[in-house]
Amino acid sequence: LFYGPSGGSVEKVARMIERMIGRDKIDLIPIKEADAGKINQYQNIIFGLSTVGKHTWDMDVPEDAWSAFMPELEKVDYGNKRFALYGLGDHITYSLHFVDSLGTVAKELMQHGAAVIGQVDPSGYEFQDSDAIIDGRFAGLPLDEDYESAKTPERLQNWLDIILKEFK
Ligand SMILES: Cc1cc2nc3c(=O)[nH]c(=O)nc-3n(C[C@H](O)[C@H](O)[C@H](O)COP(=O)(O)O)c2cc1C
């Protein structure tokens, strides 16, 4: 599981996943420490990220760890790998851009021919618009620790049940 940023809700959820799957079955790696070579050591990969959209600031956002990592995706060997993504967002304050980054990273992976699994039906969510909707479904699992943290354990468990079956 490659996650970023560190120290917030994305990392909190990464640790929840670690507990649910079992410490001995998963490695947690901060995306700021990852490169293509590290990704290539694994077949079954979870990406954890959040959306802190550029449009929400009136100044330029400094490069975050995911933006810095993105060029590494060009060097990944996509054969025989599966990717599942979860994205932290805030469905109240950013209803028009709910978990947008989930879509950005998923689309980038798909452009490289990656197998992306773990799409989620949007019917369980309230939001106005999202770049993470691809062909009518969220490209991964949206989570909102700001306003819907009570829903996180069940959403995670349902999603993990599905992706763990699809991982090789
Ligand atoms: C400046 C700022 C901009 C944000 N923009 C979005 C957004 O566009 N869409 C969204 O769903 N959430 C947005 N959020 C909410 C975060 O994604 C959410 O709080 C998330 O849990 C942060 O996790 P992290 O602290 O691990 O990065 C924004 C939060 C901040 C502080």
The ligand as an ORCA input file, in Angstrom:
! r2SCAN-3c Opt
* xyz 0 1
  C      -7.174     23.311      0.983
  C      -7.996     22.049      0.887
  C      -8.568     21.713     -0.324
  C      -9.340     20.542     -0.459
  N      -9.907     20.240     -1.666
  C     -10.701     19.140     -1.757
  C     -11.339     18.814     -2.984
  O     -11.190     19.485     -4.005
  N     -12.137     17.695     -3.012
  C     -12.328     16.903     -1.899
  O     -13.062     15.903     -1.985
  N     -11.726     17.184     -0.724
  C     -10.924     18.275     -0.624
  N     -10.321     18.559      0.575
  C     -10.565     17.685      1.735
  C      -9.439     16.686      1.961
  O      -9.275     15.826      0.860
  C      -9.758     15.838      3.189
  O      -9.778     16.666      4.328
  C      -8.800     14.683      3.424
  O      -9.278     13.894      4.493
  C      -7.373     15.136      3.715
  O      -6.567     14.004      3.979
  P      -4.997     14.178      4.258
  O      -4.911     15.107      5.446
  O      -4.481     12.825      4.572
  O      -4.424     14.779      3.010
  C      -9.532     19.706      0.678
  C      -8.932     20.048      1.908
  C      -8.172     21.201      2.016
  C      -7.538     21.537      3.340
*
